Amino acid sequence: MQGLSAAKQEIEKGVLAKSMLTIVGDCSVDYLGRATSTLAMGKRLVLIKGDGSVSIHQNRLVRPTNYMVGTKISCELCNGGSNLVLRASKQRPKEDLTIIFSGIDDLKAYEMEIVNDLRLSGSERDLNEMLMQDLSMIEPGLKPVNQQQHFQKGVCDIIAEDREGNFVVIELKRRQADYAGVTQLHRYMHEVQKMKGRKTRGILLAPDIRKNAKNLLEQLGLEFAKLDFELTPSGEEKAKIKGLERKQSKITEHMHPQQG
């Protein structure tokens, strides 16, 4: 077991160097933000990445029990040095994750480049299928609900559910997203919200987005993620997703009043 004072120094050094940190120990967890959650004291793995993301894992399931991205991380000793408090926080939106360690079994820091070099292959249809199989590449915690959902005016690519239980409408565009693509996503989002009676978000995936489309997207509280990929003719070596980059912050937290 590692001393908490030495662990504090290693964590601070690793965060400063933007290393990947793995911490295994007994801890409790409190999250305050769009919702609130608490985990009682127990053995867990805490993963800190160089981009400021923090996730808490238990010995079950693939997805983290708690997570935050793009945070500012700090740690301090408290209760006479008997506890190490790790805090991850962000201002927009206001979120705080507090992890209190009573003991640390193992702590490792790894120097790793922060790169975005994901490669997938597939046709446009395969692209949708691959995204459905692992929506965490868009956002941690997303779970697939439906694909190719037909509405009166169009077909929505993907409907998912986020970790807060909100529906998420995901629209994929092969080329630069335009004004019409944003209005289309907004229409699908409200269709789902009206149909399901639950808060719904909208994410637009495309290689790029026009300026007027981005302005509208921000006004409507939607999100944009840059999805860089290549499509090849059927029968050839399929398409490639070059990478995914979140470009649009969560404007107004994407939440619209529920509709009956």
C-alpha positions as CSV (number, residue, x, y, z in Angstrom):
1,M,0.0,0.0,0.0
2,Q,1.3,3.4,-0.9
3,G,1.5,6.3,1.5
4,L,-1.1,9.1,0.9
5,S,1.5,11.9,1.1
6,A,3.7,10.3,-1.6
7,A,0.6,9.5,-3.7
8,K,-0.4,13.2,-3.6
9,Q,3.0,14.2,-4.9
10,E,2.8,11.6,-7.7
11,I,-0.7,12.6,-8.7
12,E,0.2,16.3,-8.9
13,K,3.4,15.5,-10.9
14,G,1.4,13.3,-13.3
15,V,-1.4,15.8,-13.8
16,L,1.2,18.6,-14.5
17,A,3.0,16.4,-17.0
18,K,-0.4,15.3,-18.7
19,S,0.4,11.7,-18.0
20,M,-2.1,8.9,-17.8
21,L,-2.6,7.9,-14.2
22,T,-4.1,4.7,-12.8
23,I,-5.0,4.7,-9.1
24,V,-6.4,1.7,-7.3
25,G,-7.6,2.1,-3.8
26,D,-10.5,2.4,-1.3
27,C,-12.5,5.6,-2.0
28,S,-15.9,7.2,-1.8
29,V,-17.2,9.4,-4.7
30,D,-19.5,12.3,-4.8
31,Y,-20.7,14.0,-8.1
32,L,-22.6,17.3,-8.3
33,G,-23.6,18.7,-11.6
34,R,-26.5,18.1,-14.0
35,A,-27.5,15.4,-11.4
36,T,-26.1,14.2,-8.1
37,S,-24.7,10.8,-7.3
38,T,-22.8,9.1,-4.4
39,L,-20.7,6.0,-4.1
40,A,-19.9,4.7,-0.6
41,M,-16.4,3.7,0.4
42,G,-15.1,0.8,-1.7
43,K,-12.3,-0.5,-3.8
44,R,-12.2,1.2,-7.2
45,L,-9.9,2.1,-10.2
46,V,-9.6,5.8,-10.9
47,L,-8.3,6.7,-14.4
48,I,-6.9,10.2,-15.1
49,K,-6.0,11.2,-18.6
50,G,-3.8,14.0,-19.9
51,D,-6.8,15.8,-21.4
52,G,-8.3,16.3,-18.0
53,S,-10.8,13.5,-18.1
54,V,-11.4,11.5,-14.9
55,S,-13.3,8.2,-14.7
56,I,-14.1,5.8,-11.9
57,H,-14.4,2.1,-12.6
58,Q,-15.6,-0.9,-10.6
59,N,-14.9,-4.6,-11.2
60,R,-17.9,-4.9,-13.5
61,L,-19.1,-3.6,-16.9
62,V,-17.0,-1.7,-19.5
63,R,-18.4,1.8,-18.9
64,P,-17.2,3.9,-16.0
65,T,-19.5,4.3,-12.9
66,N,-18.7,8.0,-12.9
67,Y,-16.8,10.3,-15.2
68,M,-16.0,13.9,-16.2
69,V,-14.2,15.3,-19.1
70,G,-12.1,18.5,-19.6
71,T,-11.7,19.1,-15.9
72,K,-9.2,21.0,-13.6
73,I,-7.8,18.4,-11.2
74,S,-6.4,19.1,-7.7
75,C,-5.7,17.0,-4.6
76,E,-5.0,17.6,-0.9
77,L,-4.6,15.7,2.3
78,C,-7.2,16.1,5.0
79,N,-8.2,14.7,8.4
80,G,-4.6,14.8,9.6
81,G,-3.3,13.0,6.5
82,S,-5.6,10.0,6.9
83,N,-7.5,10.9,3.7
84,L,-6.5,12.0,0.2
85,V,-9.1,14.1,-1.5
86,L,-9.0,14.3,-5.3
87,R,-11.2,16.9,-7.0
88,A,-12.1,17.3,-10.6
89,S,-14.1,20.4,-11.5
90,K,-15.3,22.5,-14.4
91,Q,-17.2,25.8,-14.7
92,R,-19.2,25.4,-17.9
93,P,-21.3,23.6,-17.1
94,K,-20.7,23.7,-13.3
95,E,-19.7,20.2,-12.3
96,D,-17.7,18.7,-9.4
97,L,-16.4,15.2,-8.8
98,T,-14.9,14.5,-5.3
99,I,-13.0,11.3,-4.7
100,I,-11.9,10.6,-1.1
101,F,-9.2,7.9,-0.7
102,S,-8.7,6.2,2.7
103,G,-5.9,4.1,1.2
104,I,-4.2,3.5,-2.1
105,D,-3.0,0.1,-3.2
106,D,-1.4,1.0,-6.5
107,L,-0.6,4.2,-8.4
108,K,1.1,4.3,-11.8
109,A,1.9,7.2,-14.2
110,Y,2.4,6.6,-17.9
111,E,3.8,9.1,-20.4
112,M,1.6,8.9,-23.4
113,E,1.0,11.2,-26.3
114,I,-2.5,12.8,-26.6
115,V,-3.4,11.7,-30.2
116,N,-6.5,11.2,-32.2
117,D,-5.6,8.4,-34.6
118,L,-8.6,6.2,-34.5
119,R,-9.1,4.1,-37.7
120,L,-12.2,2.2,-38.5
121,S,-13.3,0.8,-41.9
122,G,-16.7,0.3,-43.5
123,S,-19.2,1.6,-46.0
124,E,-21.6,4.4,-44.9
125,R,-24.0,1.7,-43.6
126,D,-21.2,0.0,-41.8
127,L,-20.2,3.3,-40.4
128,N,-23.6,3.6,-38.7
129,E,-23.3,0.0,-37.5
130,M,-19.9,0.6,-36.0
131,L,-21.0,3.7,-34.2
132,M,-24.0,1.8,-32.8
133,Q,-21.6,-0.8,-31.4
134,D,-19.5,1.7,-29.5
135,L,-21.0,5.1,-29.1
136,S,-18.5,5.9,-26.3
137,M,-16.3,7.2,-29.1
138,I,-18.8,10.1,-29.3
139,E,-19.4,10.4,-25.6
140,P,-18.7,8.1,-22.6
141,G,-21.8,6.5,-21.3
142,L,-23.9,6.7,-24.5
143,K,-26.0,3.6,-25.1
144,P,-27.7,2.7,-28.4
145,V,-31.5,2.7,-28.5
146,N,-32.5,2.7,-32.2
147,Q,-31.1,3.1,-35.7
148,Q,-32.6,4.5,-38.9
149,Q,-35.7,5.7,-37.1
150,H,-38.3,6.8,-39.6
151,F,-40.3,10.0,-39.1
152,Q,-42.9,11.7,-41.2
153,K,-40.2,13.9,-42.7
154,G,-37.0,11.9,-42.9
155,V,-34.9,9.2,-41.2
156,C,-32.8,9.7,-38.1
157,D,-29.4,7.9,-38.2
158,I,-29.0,7.0,-34.5
159,I,-31.0,7.4,-31.3
160,A,-29.1,6.8,-28.0
161,E,-29.4,7.3,-24.3
162,D,-26.9,9.2,-22.2
163,R,-25.8,8.4,-18.7
164,E,-28.4,10.9,-17.3
165,G,-31.2,9.0,-19.0
166,N,-31.8,11.6,-21.7
167,F,-32.3,10.6,-25.3
168,V,-29.7,11.7,-27.7
169,V,-30.4,12.1,-31.5
170,I,-27.3,11.6,-33.6
171,E,-27.2,12.7,-37.2
172,L,-24.3,11.8,-39.5
173,K,-23.3,13.9,-42.5
174,R,-20.8,12.7,-45.1
175,R,-19.8,16.3,-46.1
176,Q,-19.6,19.7,-44.4
177,A,-22.8,20.2,-42.3
178,D,-25.0,23.1,-43.5
179,Y,-27.9,25.1,-42.2
180,A,-30.4,22.5,-43.4
181,G,-28.6,19.7,-41.6
182,V,-28.9,21.6,-38.3
183,T,-32.6,22.2,-38.8
184,Q,-33.1,18.6,-39.7
185,L,-31.3,17.5,-36.4
186,H,-33.4,19.9,-34.4
187,R,-36.6,18.6,-36.0
188,Y,-35.7,14.9,-35.2
189,M,-34.7,15.9,-31.7
190,H,-38.1,17.4,-31.0
191,E,-39.9,14.5,-32.7
192,V,-38.1,12.1,-30.2
193,Q,-38.8,14.4,-27.3
194,K,-42.5,14.6,-28.1
195,M,-42.8,10.9,-28.8
196,K,-40.9,9.8,-25.7
197,G,-41.8,12.6,-23.3
198,R,-38.2,12.9,-22.1
199,K,-35.5,15.5,-22.4
200,T,-33.6,15.0,-25.6
201,R,-30.2,16.2,-26.9
202,G,-29.0,16.5,-30.5
203,I,-25.4,15.8,-31.8
204,L,-24.4,16.5,-35.4
205,L,-21.4,14.4,-36.7
206,A,-19.6,15.7,-39.8
207,P,-16.2,16.5,-41.2
208,D,-16.9,20.2,-40.8
209,I,-19.7,22.7,-40.4
210,R,-20.6,26.0,-42.1
211,K,-20.4,29.2,-40.1
212,N,-24.1,30.0,-40.4
213,A,-24.9,26.4,-39.4
214,K,-22.6,26.6,-36.4
215,N,-24.3,29.8,-35.3
216,L,-27.7,28.2,-35.6
217,L,-26.5,25.1,-33.8
218,E,-25.3,27.2,-30.8
219,Q,-28.6,29.1,-30.7
220,L,-30.6,25.9,-30.6
221,G,-28.4,24.3,-27.9
222,L,-27.2,21.4,-30.1
223,E,-23.8,19.9,-30.3
224,F,-21.3,19.3,-33.1
225,A,-18.6,16.7,-33.2
226,K,-16.0,16.7,-36.0
227,L,-16.0,13.2,-37.6
228,D,-13.3,12.8,-40.2
229,F,-13.8,9.8,-42.4
230,E,-13.5,8.5,-46.0
231,L,-16.1,6.5,-47.9
232,T,-15.0,4.1,-50.7
233,P,-17.1,2.5,-53.4
234,S,-18.8,-0.8,-52.5
235,G,-16.5,-3.8,-52.9
236,E,-13.3,-1.9,-52.1
237,E,-11.6,-1.8,-48.8
238,K,-14.3,0.1,-47.1
239,A,-14.3,3.5,-45.5
240,K,-12.2,4.9,-42.7
241,I,-13.0,7.0,-39.7
242,K,-9.8,9.1,-39.3
243,G,-10.8,10.6,-36.0
244,L,-13.5,12.2,-33.8
245,E,-13.2,15.7,-32.2
246,R,-15.8,17.4,-30.1
247,K,-15.9,21.0,-31.4
248,Q,-19.0,22.4,-29.8
249,S,-19.3,22.9,-26.1
250,K,-22.5,21.9,-24.4
251,I,-24.5,25.0,-25.0
252,T,-27.2,25.5,-22.3
253,E,-26.7,21.8,-21.6
254,H,-28.9,20.9,-24.6
255,M,-31.9,20.6,-22.3
256,H,-35.3,21.8,-23.5
257,P,-38.5,21.7,-21.5
258,Q,-40.2,18.4,-21.7
259,Q,-43.2,18.2,-24.1
260,G,-46.2,16.1,-23.3
